[in-house]
């Protein structure tokens, strides 16, 4: 279960990173799709980097012990 601090950080991170939960959902959908279809020319380099950045940020918040 997330702590209150993690929930606050997650909400702030979603706003800073993605703007809205819907945009976060878009990136999560894209990340799942990438796992199946990653091959040269399928995605733009910037799309891949954006998804990796989002996943790293989410992992950092969810794995923090604060």
PQR file with spaces between the fields and no chain letter, atoms N, CA, C, O and H, PARSE charges and radii, in Angstrom:
ATOM       1  N    UNK     1       0.844   -1.173    0.000 -0.4000 1.5000
ATOM       2  CA   UNK     1       0.000    0.000    0.000 -0.0000 2.0000
ATOM       3  C    UNK     1       0.892    1.240    0.000  0.5500 1.7000
ATOM       4  O    UNK     1       1.948    1.269    0.632 -0.5500 1.4000
ATOM       5  N    UNK     2       0.448    2.242   -0.712 -0.4000 1.5000
ATOM       6  CA   UNK     2       1.204    3.485   -0.760 -0.0000 2.0000
ATOM       7  C    UNK     2       0.993    4.297    0.508  0.5500 1.7000
ATOM       8  O    UNK     2      -0.100    4.328    1.074 -0.5500 1.4000
ATOM       9  H    UNK     2      -0.410    2.219   -1.226  0.4000 1.0000
ATOM      10  N    UNK     3       2.065    4.952    0.940 -0.4000 1.5000
ATOM      11  CA   UNK     3       1.959    5.864    2.068 -0.0000 2.0000
ATOM      12  C    UNK     3       1.374    7.194    1.579  0.5500 1.7000
ATOM      13  O    UNK     3       1.309    7.448    0.376 -0.5500 1.4000
ATOM      14  H    UNK     3       2.953    4.926    0.480  0.4000 1.0000
ATOM      15  N    UNK     4       0.957    8.023    2.510 -0.4000 1.5000
ATOM      16  CA   UNK     4       0.441    9.353    2.144 -0.0000 2.0000
ATOM      17  C    UNK     4       1.503   10.154    1.392  0.5500 1.7000
ATOM      18  O    UNK     4       1.194   10.871    0.440 -0.5500 1.4000
ATOM      19  H    UNK     4       1.009    7.817    3.488  0.4000 1.0000
ATOM      20  N    UNK     5       2.753   10.027    1.827 -0.4000 1.5000
ATOM      21  CA   UNK     5       3.848   10.731    1.156 -0.0000 2.0000
ATOM      22  C    UNK     5       3.995   10.252   -0.275  0.5500 1.7000
ATOM      23  O    UNK     5       4.175   11.061   -1.185 -0.5500 1.4000
ATOM      24  H    UNK     5       3.004    9.445    2.601  0.4000 1.0000
ATOM      25  N    UNK     6       3.920    8.942   -0.486 -0.4000 1.5000
ATOM      26  CA   UNK     6       4.039    8.393   -1.838 -0.0000 2.0000
ATOM      27  C    UNK     6       2.874    8.853   -2.720  0.5500 1.7000
ATOM      28  O    UNK     6       3.070    9.168   -3.894 -0.5500 1.4000
ATOM      29  H    UNK     6       3.774    8.284    0.253  0.4000 1.0000
ATOM      30  N    UNK     7       1.680    8.891   -2.163 -0.4000 1.5000
ATOM      31  CA   UNK     7       0.515    9.348   -2.928 -0.0000 2.0000
ATOM      32  C    UNK     7       0.691   10.806   -3.334  0.5500 1.7000
ATOM      33  O    UNK     7       0.410   11.180   -4.473 -0.5500 1.4000
ATOM      34  H    UNK     7       1.521    8.635   -1.210  0.4000 1.0000
ATOM      35  N    UNK     8       1.155   11.623   -2.399 -0.4000 1.5000
ATOM      36  CA   UNK     8       1.401   13.033   -2.697 -0.0000 2.0000
ATOM      37  C    UNK     8       2.467   13.179   -3.771  0.5500 1.7000
ATOM      38  O    UNK     8       2.304   13.955   -4.712 -0.5500 1.4000
ATOM      39  H    UNK     8       1.383   11.320   -1.474  0.4000 1.0000
ATOM      40  N    UNK     9       3.565   12.430   -3.631 -0.4000 1.5000
ATOM      41  CA   UNK     9       4.645   12.469   -4.627 -0.0000 2.0000
ATOM      42  C    UNK     9       4.151   11.981   -5.980  0.5500 1.7000
ATOM      43  O    UNK     9       4.484   12.564   -7.012 -0.5500 1.4000
ATOM      44  H    UNK     9       3.698   11.799   -2.866  0.4000 1.0000
ATOM      45  N    UNK    10       3.363   10.920   -5.979 -0.4000 1.5000
ATOM      46  CA   UNK    10       2.852   10.374   -7.232 -0.0000 2.0000
ATOM      47  C    UNK    10       1.946   11.382   -7.934  0.5500 1.7000
ATOM      48  O    UNK    10       2.062   11.580   -9.144 -0.5500 1.4000
ATOM      49  H    UNK    10       3.092   10.447   -5.141  0.4000 1.0000
ATOM      50  N    UNK    11       1.059   12.011   -7.197 -0.4000 1.5000
ATOM      51  CA   UNK    11       0.183   13.025   -7.791 -0.0000 2.0000
ATOM      52  C    UNK    11       0.980   14.192   -8.363  0.5500 1.7000
ATOM      53  O    UNK    11       0.691   14.667   -9.461 -0.5500 1.4000
ATOM      54  H    UNK    11       0.965   11.850   -6.215  0.4000 1.0000
ATOM      55  N    UNK    12       1.978   14.651   -7.619 -0.4000 1.5000
ATOM      56  CA   UNK    12       2.814   15.758   -8.101 -0.0000 2.0000
ATOM      57  C    UNK    12       3.612   15.327   -9.325  0.5500 1.7000
ATOM      58  O    UNK    12       3.749   16.090  -10.281 -0.5500 1.4000
ATOM      59  H    UNK    12       2.212   14.265   -6.726  0.4000 1.0000
ATOM      60  N    UNK    13       4.138   14.104   -9.296 -0.4000 1.5000
ATOM      61  CA   UNK    13       4.931   13.600  -10.409 -0.0000 2.0000
ATOM      62  C    UNK    13       4.077   13.459  -11.666  0.5500 1.7000
ATOM      63  O    UNK    13       4.521   13.818  -12.756 -0.5500 1.4000
ATOM      64  H    UNK    13       4.027   13.484   -8.519  0.4000 1.0000
ATOM      65  N    UNK    14       2.854   12.939  -11.528 -0.4000 1.5000
ATOM      66  CA   UNK    14       1.965   12.818  -12.687 -0.0000 2.0000
ATOM      67  C    UNK    14       1.715   14.189  -13.298  0.5500 1.7000
ATOM      68  O    UNK    14       1.750   14.349  -14.518 -0.5500 1.4000
ATOM      69  H    UNK    14       2.493   12.647  -10.642  0.4000 1.0000
ATOM      70  N    UNK    15       1.464   15.175  -12.447 -0.4000 1.5000
ATOM      71  CA   UNK    15       1.214   16.536  -12.940 -0.0000 2.0000
ATOM      72  C    UNK    15       2.449   17.101  -13.637  0.5500 1.7000
ATOM      73  O    UNK    15       2.335   17.682  -14.716 -0.5500 1.4000
ATOM      74  H    UNK    15       1.435   15.046  -11.456  0.4000 1.0000
ATOM      75  N    UNK    16       3.637   16.936  -13.030 -0.4000 1.5000
ATOM      76  CA   UNK    16       4.876   17.462  -13.607 -0.0000 2.0000
ATOM      77  C    UNK    16       5.284   16.713  -14.869  0.5500 1.7000
ATOM      78  O    UNK    16       5.689   17.321  -15.860 -0.5500 1.4000
ATOM      79  H    UNK    16       3.729   16.464  -12.154  0.4000 1.0000
ATOM      80  N    UNK    17       5.175   15.404  -14.824 -0.4000 1.5000
ATOM      81  CA   UNK    17       5.656   14.559  -15.921 -0.0000 2.0000
ATOM      82  C    UNK    17       4.696   14.538  -17.098  0.5500 1.7000
ATOM      83  O    UNK    17       5.102   14.679  -18.252 -0.5500 1.4000
ATOM      84  H    UNK    17       4.847   14.911  -14.019  0.4000 1.0000
ATOM      85  N    UNK    18       3.437   14.363  -16.796 -0.4000 1.5000
ATOM      86  CA   UNK    18       2.471   14.047  -17.848 -0.0000 2.0000
ATOM      87  C    UNK    18       1.350   15.062  -17.975  0.5500 1.7000
ATOM      88  O    UNK    18       0.714   15.153  -19.025 -0.5500 1.4000
ATOM      89  H    UNK    18       3.107   14.248  -15.859  0.4000 1.0000
ATOM      90  N    UNK    19       1.104   15.809  -16.942 -0.4000 1.5000
ATOM      91  CA   UNK    19       0.024   16.787  -16.974 -0.0000 2.0000
ATOM      92  C    UNK    19      -1.281   16.243  -16.430  0.5500 1.7000
ATOM      93  O    UNK    19      -1.911   16.861  -15.572 -0.5500 1.4000
ATOM      94  H    UNK    19       1.621   15.734  -16.089  0.4000 1.0000
ATOM      95  N    UNK    20      -1.689   15.083  -16.930 -0.4000 1.5000
ATOM      96  CA   UNK    20      -2.953   14.487  -16.497 -0.0000 2.0000
ATOM      97  C    UNK    20      -2.797   12.971  -16.381  0.5500 1.7000
ATOM      98  O    UNK    20      -1.898   12.391  -16.989 -0.5500 1.4000
ATOM      99  H    UNK    20      -1.177   14.580  -17.627  0.4000 1.0000
ATOM     100  N    UNK    21      -3.663   12.335  -15.610 -0.4000 1.5000
ATOM     101  CA   UNK    21      -3.643   10.867  -15.545 -0.0000 2.0000
ATOM     102  C    UNK    21      -3.896   10.219  -16.905  0.5500 1.7000
ATOM     103  O    UNK    21      -3.398    9.126  -17.175 -0.5500 1.4000
ATOM     104  H    UNK    21      -4.394   12.806  -15.116  0.4000 1.0000
ATOM     105  N    UNK    22      -4.666   10.890  -17.760 -0.4000 1.5000
ATOM     106  CA   UNK    22      -4.930   10.348  -19.093 -0.0000 2.0000
ATOM     107  C    UNK    22      -3.661   10.270  -19.930  0.5500 1.7000
ATOM     108  O    UNK    22      -3.461    9.303  -20.665 -0.5500 1.4000
ATOM     109  H    UNK    22      -5.070   11.778  -17.540  0.4000 1.0000
ATOM     110  N    UNK    23      -2.805   11.278  -19.825 -0.4000 1.5000
ATOM     111  CA   UNK    23      -1.539   11.254  -20.556 -0.0000 2.0000
ATOM     112  C    UNK    23      -0.644   10.157  -19.988  0.5500 1.7000
ATOM     113  O    UNK    23       0.026    9.454  -20.745 -0.5500 1.4000
ATOM     114  H    UNK    23      -2.967   12.063  -19.227  0.4000 1.0000
ATOM     115  N    UNK    24      -0.625   10.003  -18.672 -0.4000 1.5000
ATOM     116  CA   UNK    24       0.129    8.909  -18.056 -0.0000 2.0000
ATOM     117  C    UNK    24      -0.383    7.576  -18.594  0.5500 1.7000
ATOM     118  O    UNK    24       0.410    6.701  -18.939 -0.5500 1.4000
ATOM     119  H    UNK    24      -1.168   10.574  -18.057  0.4000 1.0000
ATOM     120  N    UNK    25      -1.693    7.419  -18.668 -0.4000 1.5000
ATOM     121  CA   UNK    25      -2.276    6.195  -19.215 -0.0000 2.0000
ATOM     122  C    UNK    25      -1.831    5.946  -20.642  0.5500 1.7000
ATOM     123  O    UNK    25      -1.572    4.806  -21.027 -0.5500 1.4000
ATOM     124  H    UNK    25      -2.338    8.130  -18.387  0.4000 1.0000
ATOM     125  N    UNK    26      -1.740    7.013  -21.429 -0.4000 1.5000
ATOM     126  CA   UNK    26      -1.254    6.891  -22.808 -0.0000 2.0000
ATOM     127  C    UNK    26       0.172    6.339  -22.827  0.5500 1.7000
ATOM     128  O    UNK    26       0.477    5.424  -23.591 -0.5500 1.4000
ATOM     129  H    UNK    26      -1.950    7.939  -21.116  0.4000 1.0000
ATOM     130  N    UNK    27       1.041    6.895  -21.988 -0.4000 1.5000
ATOM     131  CA   UNK    27       2.427    6.429  -21.948 -0.0000 2.0000
ATOM     132  C    UNK    27       2.528    4.988  -21.449  0.5500 1.7000
ATOM     133  O    UNK    27       3.359    4.223  -21.938 -0.5500 1.4000
ATOM     134  H    UNK    27       0.794    7.638  -21.367  0.4000 1.0000
ATOM     135  N    UNK    28       1.694    4.613  -20.484 -0.4000 1.5000
ATOM     136  CA   UNK    28       1.708    3.232  -20.012 -0.0000 2.0000
ATOM     137  C    UNK    28       1.240    2.279  -21.107  0.5500 1.7000
ATOM     138  O    UNK    28       1.810    1.201  -21.277 -0.5500 1.4000
ATOM     139  H    UNK    28       1.019    5.234  -20.087  0.4000 1.0000
ATOM     140  N    UNK    29       0.210    2.668  -21.848 -0.4000 1.5000
ATOM     141  CA   UNK    29      -0.233    1.857  -22.984 -0.0000 2.0000
ATOM     142  C    UNK    29       0.865    1.734  -24.028  0.5500 1.7000
ATOM     143  O    UNK    29       1.095    0.656  -24.575 -0.5500 1.4000
ATOM     144  H    UNK    29      -0.253    3.544  -21.710  0.4000 1.0000
ATOM     145  N    UNK    30       1.537    2.836  -24.301 -0.4000 1.5000
ATOM     146  CA   UNK    30       2.628    2.830  -25.268 -0.0000 2.0000
ATOM     147  C    UNK    30       3.769    1.939  -24.798  0.5500 1.7000
ATOM     148  O    UNK    30       4.377    1.228  -25.599 -0.5500 1.4000
ATOM     149  H    UNK    30       1.351    3.712  -23.856  0.4000 1.0000
ATOM     150  N    UNK    31       4.062    1.975  -23.499 -0.4000 1.5000
ATOM     151  CA   UNK    31       5.133    1.140  -22.950 -0.0000 2.0000
ATOM     152  C    UNK    31       4.820   -0.340  -23.136  0.5500 1.7000
ATOM     153  O    UNK    31       5.693   -1.119  -23.516 -0.5500 1.4000
ATOM     154  H    UNK    31       3.568    2.552  -22.849  0.4000 1.0000
ATOM     155  N    UNK    32       3.585   -0.724  -22.870 -0.4000 1.5000
ATOM     156  CA   UNK    32       3.191   -2.123  -23.041 -0.0000 2.0000
ATOM     157  C    UNK    32       3.295   -2.517  -24.511  0.5500 1.7000
ATOM     158  O    UNK    32       3.789   -3.596  -24.836 -0.5500 1.4000
ATOM     159  H    UNK    32       2.875   -0.090  -22.561  0.4000 1.0000
ATOM     160  N    UNK    33       2.836   -1.651  -25.383 -0.4000 1.5000
ATOM     161  CA   UNK    33       2.913   -1.930  -26.819 -0.0000 2.0000
ATOM     162  C    UNK    33       4.365   -2.087  -27.259  0.5500 1.7000
ATOM     163  O    UNK    33       4.689   -2.961  -28.063 -0.5500 1.4000
ATOM     164  H    UNK    33       2.435   -0.774  -25.118  0.4000 1.0000
ATOM     165  N    UNK    34       5.228   -1.237  -26.728 -0.4000 1.5000
ATOM     166  CA   UNK    34       6.646   -1.300  -27.091 -0.0000 2.0000
ATOM     167  C    UNK    34       7.275   -2.632  -26.704  0.5500 1.7000
ATOM     168  O    UNK    34       8.148   -3.137  -27.410 -0.5500 1.4000
ATOM     169  H    UNK    34       4.965   -0.527  -26.075  0.4000 1.0000
ATOM     170  N    UNK    35       6.840   -3.196  -25.599 -0.4000 1.5000
ATOM     171  CA   UNK    35       7.398   -4.478  -25.178 -0.0000 2.0000
ATOM     172  C    UNK    35       7.151   -5.561  -26.219  0.5500 1.7000
ATOM     173  O    UNK    35       7.944   -6.495  -26.341 -0.5500 1.4000
ATOM     174  H    UNK    35       6.130   -2.785  -25.026  0.4000 1.0000
ATOM     175  N    UNK    36       6.083   -5.448  -26.955 -0.4000 1.5000
ATOM     176  CA   UNK    36       5.753   -6.440  -27.971 -0.0000 2.0000
ATOM     177  C    UNK    36       6.331   -6.129  -29.337  0.5500 1.7000
ATOM     178  O    UNK    36       6.626   -7.046  -30.103 -0.5500 1.4000
ATOM     179  H    UNK    36       5.439   -4.689  -26.856  0.4000 1.0000
ATOM     180  N    UNK    37       6.499   -4.852  -29.660 -0.4000 1.5000
ATOM     181  CA   UNK    37       6.797   -4.472  -31.036 -0.0000 2.0000
ATOM     182  C    UNK    37       8.093   -3.699  -31.234  0.5500 1.7000
ATOM     183  O    UNK    37       8.286   -3.091  -32.287 -0.5500 1.4000
ATOM     184  H    UNK    37       6.258   -4.107  -29.038  0.4000 1.0000
ATOM     185  N    UNK    38       8.972   -3.706  -30.266 -0.4000 1.5000
ATOM     186  CA   UNK    38      10.190   -2.917  -30.425 -0.0000 2.0000
ATOM     187  C    UNK    38      11.058   -3.528  -31.526  0.5500 1.7000
ATOM     188  O    UNK    38      11.600   -4.625  -31.387 -0.5500 1.4000
ATOM     189  H    UNK    38       8.816   -4.200  -29.410  0.4000 1.0000
ATOM     190  N    UNK    39      11.162   -2.804  -32.582 -0.4000 1.5000
ATOM     191  CA   UNK    39      12.081   -3.111  -33.667 -0.0000 2.0000
ATOM     192  C    UNK    39      12.381   -1.791  -34.347  0.5500 1.7000
ATOM     193  O    UNK    39      11.619   -0.832  -34.232 -0.5500 1.4000
ATOM     194  H    UNK    39      10.722   -1.913  -32.695  0.4000 1.0000
ATOM     195  N    UNK    40      13.460   -1.751  -35.034 -0.4000 1.5000
ATOM     196  CA   UNK    40      13.904   -0.509  -35.635 -0.0000 2.0000
ATOM     197  C    UNK    40      12.816    0.083  -36.524  0.5500 1.7000
ATOM     198  O    UNK    40      12.236   -0.605  -37.365 -0.5500 1.4000
ATOM     199  H    UNK    40      14.080   -2.530  -35.129  0.4000 1.0000
ATOM     200  N    UNK    41      12.553    1.357  -36.323 -0.4000 1.5000
ATOM     201  CA   UNK    41      11.594    2.076  -37.137 -0.0000 2.0000
ATOM     202  C    UNK    41      10.162    2.041  -36.626  0.5500 1.7000
ATOM     203  O    UNK    41       9.297    2.715  -37.185 -0.5500 1.4000
ATOM     204  H    UNK    41      13.024    1.916  -35.640  0.4000 1.0000
ATOM     205  N    UNK    42       9.889    1.267  -35.569 -0.4000 1.5000
ATOM     206  CA   UNK    42       8.527    1.166  -35.061 -0.0000 2.0000
ATOM     207  C    UNK    42       8.136    2.409  -34.270  0.5500 1.7000
ATOM     208  O    UNK    42       7.023    2.914  -34.416 -0.5500 1.4000
ATOM     209  H    UNK    42      10.592    0.720  -35.114  0.4000 1.0000
ATOM     210  N    UNK    43       9.037    2.901  -33.440 -0.4000 1.5000
ATOM     211  CA   UNK    43       8.772    4.075  -32.611 -0.0000 2.0000
ATOM     212  C    UNK    43       9.875    5.096  -32.827  0.5500 1.7000
ATOM     213  O    UNK    43      11.010    4.749  -33.152 -0.5500 1.4000
ATOM     214  H    UNK    43       9.941    2.491  -33.321  0.4000 1.0000
ATOM     215  N    UNK    44       9.521    6.355  -32.642 -0.4000 1.5000
ATOM     216  CA   UNK    44      10.513    7.426  -32.687 -0.0000 2.0000
ATOM     217  C    UNK    44      11.392    7.330  -31.447  0.5500 1.7000
ATOM     218  O    UNK    44      10.935    6.900  -30.388 -0.5500 1.4000
ATOM     219  H    UNK    44       8.598    6.636  -32.379  0.4000 1.0000
ATOM     220  N    UNK    45      12.640    7.725  -31.577 -0.4000 1.5000
ATOM     221  CA   UNK    45      13.572    7.699  -30.451 -0.0000 2.0000
ATOM     222  C    UNK    45      13.033    8.487  -29.269  0.5500 1.7000
ATOM     223  O    UNK    45      13.157    8.048  -28.126 -0.5500 1.4000
ATOM     224  H    UNK    45      13.012    8.074  -32.437  0.4000 1.0000
ATOM     225  N    UNK    46      12.434    9.648  -29.528 -0.4000 1.5000
ATOM     226  CA   UNK    46      11.902   10.482  -28.451 -0.0000 2.0000
ATOM     227  C    UNK    46      10.761    9.782  -27.725  0.5500 1.7000
ATOM     228  O    UNK    46      10.640    9.925  -26.508 -0.5500 1.4000
ATOM     229  H    UNK    46      12.333   10.005  -30.457  0.4000 1.0000
ATOM     230  N    UNK    47       9.921    9.030  -28.432 -0.4000 1.5000
ATOM     231  CA   UNK    47       8.850    8.275  -27.781 -0.0000 2.0000
ATOM     232  C    UNK    47       9.423    7.252  -26.816  0.5500 1.7000
ATOM     233  O    UNK    47       8.938    7.118  -25.693 -0.5500 1.4000
ATOM     234  H    UNK    47      10.019    8.914  -29.421  0.4000 1.0000
ATOM     235  N    UNK    48      10.447    6.532  -27.240 -0.4000 1.5000
ATOM     236  CA   UNK    48      11.096    5.547  -26.372 -0.0000 2.0000
ATOM     237  C    UNK    48      11.686    6.211  -25.137  0.5500 1.7000
ATOM     238  O    UNK    48      11.526    5.711  -24.024 -0.5500 1.4000
ATOM     239  H    UNK    48      10.842    6.641  -28.152  0.4000 1.0000
ATOM     240  N    UNK    49      12.368    7.336  -25.331 -0.4000 1.5000
ATOM     241  CA   UNK    49      12.983    8.035  -24.208 -0.0000 2.0000
ATOM     242  C    UNK    49      11.928    8.576  -23.242  0.5500 1.7000
ATOM     243  O    UNK    49      12.125    8.531  -22.028 -0.5500 1.4000
ATOM     244  H    UNK    49      12.498    7.742  -26.235  0.4000 1.0000
ATOM     245  N    UNK    50      10.818    9.085  -23.764 -0.4000 1.5000
ATOM     246  CA   UNK    50       9.749    9.598  -22.907 -0.0000 2.0000
ATOM     247  C    UNK    50       9.159    8.488  -22.044  0.5500 1.7000
ATOM     248  O    UNK    50       8.900    8.692  -20.858 -0.5500 1.4000
ATOM     249  H    UNK    50      10.658    9.122  -24.751  0.4000 1.0000
ATOM     250  N    UNK    51       8.946    7.323  -22.633 -0.4000 1.5000
ATOM     251  CA   UNK    51       8.370    6.210  -21.887 -0.0000 2.0000
ATOM     252  C    UNK    51       9.342    5.722  -20.815  0.5500 1.7000
ATOM     253  O    UNK    51       8.928    5.441  -19.691 -0.5500 1.4000
ATOM     254  H    UNK    51       9.156    7.158  -23.597  0.4000 1.0000
ATOM     255  N    UNK    52      10.623    5.619  -21.148 -0.4000 1.5000
ATOM     256  CA   UNK    52      11.619    5.189  -20.170 -0.0000 2.0000
ATOM     257  C    UNK    52      11.686    6.187  -19.008  0.5500 1.7000
ATOM     258  O    UNK    52      11.748    5.782  -17.847 -0.5500 1.4000
ATOM     259  H    UNK    52      10.959    5.847  -22.062  0.4000 1.0000
ATOM     260  N    UNK    53      11.674    7.461  -19.310 -0.4000 1.5000
ATOM     261  CA   UNK    53      11.710    8.495  -18.273 -0.0000 2.0000
ATOM     262  C    UNK    53      10.498    8.382  -17.357  0.5500 1.7000
ATOM     263  O    UNK    53      10.628    8.477  -16.137 -0.5500 1.4000
ATOM     264  H    UNK    53      11.624    7.790  -20.253  0.4000 1.0000
ATOM     265  N    UNK    54       9.329    8.180  -17.940 -0.4000 1.5000
ATOM     266  CA   UNK    54       8.110    8.047  -17.161 -0.0000 2.0000
ATOM     267  C    UNK    54       8.167    6.808  -16.271  0.5500 1.7000
ATOM     268  O    UNK    54       7.823    6.884  -15.092 -0.5500 1.4000
ATOM     269  H    UNK    54       9.224    8.103  -18.932  0.4000 1.0000
ATOM     270  N    UNK    55       8.591    5.682  -16.811 -0.4000 1.5000
ATOM     271  CA   UNK    55       8.651    4.448  -16.030 -0.0000 2.0000
ATOM     272  C    UNK    55       9.668    4.548  -14.895  0.5500 1.7000
ATOM     273  O    UNK    55       9.416    4.059  -13.794 -0.5500 1.4000
ATOM     274  H    UNK    55       8.871    5.621  -17.769  0.4000 1.0000
ATOM     275  N    UNK    56      10.810    5.174  -15.155 -0.4000 1.5000
ATOM     276  CA   UNK    56      11.812    5.356  -14.102 -0.0000 2.0000
ATOM     277  C    UNK    56      11.277    6.231  -12.975  0.5500 1.7000
ATOM     278  O    UNK    56      11.484    5.934  -11.798 -0.5500 1.4000
ATOM     279  H    UNK    56      11.015    5.571  -16.050  0.4000 1.0000
ATOM     280  N    UNK    57      10.589    7.309  -13.338 -0.4000 1.5000
ATOM     281  CA   UNK    57      10.016    8.196  -12.323 -0.0000 2.0000
ATOM     282  C    UNK    57       8.966    7.486  -11.488  0.5500 1.7000
ATOM     283  O    UNK    57       8.941    7.621  -10.264 -0.5500 1.4000
ATOM     284  H    UNK    57      10.421    7.550  -14.294  0.4000 1.0000
ATOM     285  N    UNK    58       8.104    6.733  -12.145 -0.4000 1.5000
ATOM     286  CA   UNK    58       7.081    5.983  -11.439 -0.0000 2.0000
ATOM     287  C    UNK    58       7.709    4.939  -10.518  0.5500 1.7000
ATOM     288  O    UNK    58       7.279    4.780   -9.375 -0.5500 1.4000
ATOM     289  H    UNK    58       8.125    6.623  -13.139  0.4000 1.0000
ATOM     290  N    UNK    59       8.707    4.240  -11.002 -0.4000 1.5000
ATOM     291  CA   UNK    59       9.408    3.242  -10.184 -0.0000 2.0000
ATOM     292  C    UNK    59      10.029    3.906   -8.957  0.5500 1.7000
ATOM     293  O    UNK    59       9.949    3.368   -7.852 -0.5500 1.4000
ATOM     294  H    UNK    59       9.056    4.368  -11.930  0.4000 1.0000
ATOM     295  N    UNK    60      10.647    5.075   -9.147 -0.4000 1.5000
ATOM     296  CA   UNK    60      11.271    5.765   -8.030 -0.0000 2.0000
ATOM     297  C    UNK    60      10.284    6.137   -6.945  0.5500 1.7000
ATOM     298  O    UNK    60      10.588    6.020   -5.758 -0.5500 1.4000
ATOM     299  H    UNK    60      10.711    5.512  -10.044  0.4000 1.0000
ATOM     300  N    UNK    61       9.111    6.583   -7.339 -0.4000 1.5000
ATOM     301  CA   UNK    61       8.096    6.950   -6.348 -0.0000 2.0000
ATOM     302  C    UNK    61       7.549    5.718   -5.659  0.5500 1.7000
ATOM     303  O    UNK    61       7.418    5.702   -4.435 -0.5500 1.4000
ATOM     304  H    UNK    61       8.864    6.678   -8.304  0.4000 1.0000
ATOM     305  N    UNK    62       7.228    4.686   -6.421 -0.4000 1.5000
ATOM     306  CA   UNK    62       6.609    3.500   -5.839 -0.0000 2.0000
ATOM     307  C    UNK    62       7.568    2.702   -4.991  0.5500 1.7000
ATOM     308  O    UNK    62       7.133    1.973   -4.098 -0.5500 1.4000
ATOM     309  H    UNK    62       7.335    4.699   -7.415  0.4000 1.0000
ATOM     310  N    UNK    63       8.864    2.815   -5.240 -0.4000 1.5000
ATOM     311  CA   UNK    63       9.813    2.037   -4.450 -0.0000 2.0000
ATOM     312  C    UNK    63      10.452    2.829   -3.314  0.5500 1.7000
ATOM     313  O    UNK    63      11.285    2.297   -2.580 -0.5500 1.4000
ATOM     314  H    UNK    63       9.217    3.407   -5.965  0.4000 1.0000
ATOM     315  N    UNK    64      10.066    4.107   -3.162 -0.4000 1.5000
ATOM     316  CA   UNK    64      10.639    4.898   -2.067 -0.0000 2.0000
ATOM     317  C    UNK    64      10.091    4.405   -0.726  0.5500 1.7000
ATOM     318  O    UNK    64       8.964    3.919   -0.633 -0.5500 1.4000
ATOM     319  H    UNK    64       9.389    4.539   -3.759  0.4000 1.0000
ATOM     320  N    UNK    65      10.897    4.539    0.276 -0.4000 1.5000
ATOM     321  CA   UNK    65      10.520    4.072    1.618 -0.0000 2.0000
ATOM     322  C    UNK    65      10.158    5.213    2.543  0.5500 1.7000
ATOM     323  O    UNK    65      10.244    5.073    3.763 -0.5500 1.4000
ATOM     324  H    UNK    65      11.813    4.933    0.201  0.4000 1.0000
ATOM     325  N    UNK    66       9.752    6.351    1.979 -0.4000 1.5000
ATOM     326  CA   UNK    66       9.429    7.499    2.824 -0.0000 2.0000
ATOM     327  C    UNK    66       8.022    7.440    3.331  0.5500 1.7000
ATOM     328  O    UNK    66       7.591    8.334    4.059 -0.5500 1.4000
ATOM     329  H    UNK    66       9.683    6.465    0.988  0.4000 1.0000
